[in-house]
Every structure is written in structure tokens, then in C-alpha cells.
């Protein structure tokens, strides 16, 4: 554990801001996943912002559905979705209630509980790969749809919580297009990461899925 890390929990007010304020400000914060086997802690190094109904790249672009309803709820909750029939991804809801927006947690460095994460990420060659990418992050932390809607500021006994951690200097924060987002949502520089951090995932442009013939 980094003794210099601020272990004060974030408050609701932190998340009750615009997604483009919250997203870069999550870098360096510590996500805590409480499990029956003990805690897993992860320092966030890469995130992406999704601005709801004004953002063609967002799940909420076409309005509220049973799948995305958590995004319209109070800020400071988790939005977990299942993708490609294989993987879960973890987001944190932000902004005023009723205006859907969220931050996809793309990558991080596991500082506590790496031995538990390794059991779930057996293909990782190094610890820096345990949570290098959104599906890997969710897998390493044992996150699935059962955690959808969890209040991340409910306290240390909650399954997910976020500590203040140690944000990087502003000159170390980079931004660019979001990974794998196509169409009208492909050009916004709404992916944020800590420059030079080895846990940050590689950027990949959107590649349209080909239909099998």
C-alpha cells in the first residue's frame, strides 16, 4: 500500500458534475472492490467519458431503456453492462439525476489483492496487464451485472467504493479519441489517461464488424 495515498472516500458531490469534469479527475483515484476473500484496490490510470443523450457513442444516446436506466439515476452509482456475449465493463455514473452520463473505467494498477486478481486473469503475463483494458479490469475485480446500480459512496462495507487517492499532475494527463467508438462519436477527445503509465491500454480505432456470409 502507498502510505502517501489519500484514503478519504469521495463524496456524492464529486460525481455530481459534468462528465468531462469527472472523467479526468478520476485518474489516480483508488477503486476498492470488497469481496468475501478480502479487498482488491486499483489505482485508475485510464477512463473514457460518455455524455448520454447528446453523445452518439453513449448507450443512452437514444434515451432510457431497461439496460441503461442506471445512467439516468443519482450520480455515484455503478453502471455495469455485458458486451459481445462475453465481457462485463464497469462505469461510474455522474452528472445531475435524469441526465445520463458515465465514465467507463478502462485500466488501472492493482495495488492490493493482486493474488486474487491473478486467479481471475490467468492469461495476464505481468501484473501490469491484470486490469489493462475495461473487460480485463472488470474480470480482475470480479465485477458483473450483480453490481449494476451499486452506490460507490455508501461506505467501506459496500462492494464498490472510491477513495481520493493521489491524482497525477495535470501535465501528465493526456486525452484523445475513445477506443473502438465509430460514427459521429469517434472524434471527441474524451479518453483520458496518465502519460507513460504501463497499465494504460493501447488505442484502437473503431473497426466495423463484418457480417459472415
FENKAKA-V937902 format. One line per field, one symbol per residue. phi: phi as a letter, one per 20 degrees, with the letter a starting at -180 (. if undefined). A space follows every 10 residues. Layout:
BEGIN
phi = ???
END
This chain:
BEGIN
phi = .ffeffefff dgfgeecfff efgffefnfd eddecfeped dcefcbbcec dmfdcfeefe geofcgfdgf feeffndedd cdclmccdcd cdfbnfgndf aadfeeaade dcnffffffe dfefebffeg cepfffffff eldbffefnf eedfpfeffc bcdfmcffgg fdedbagffm edmfeedfed dcbegnffef fffcffcgfe ffd
END
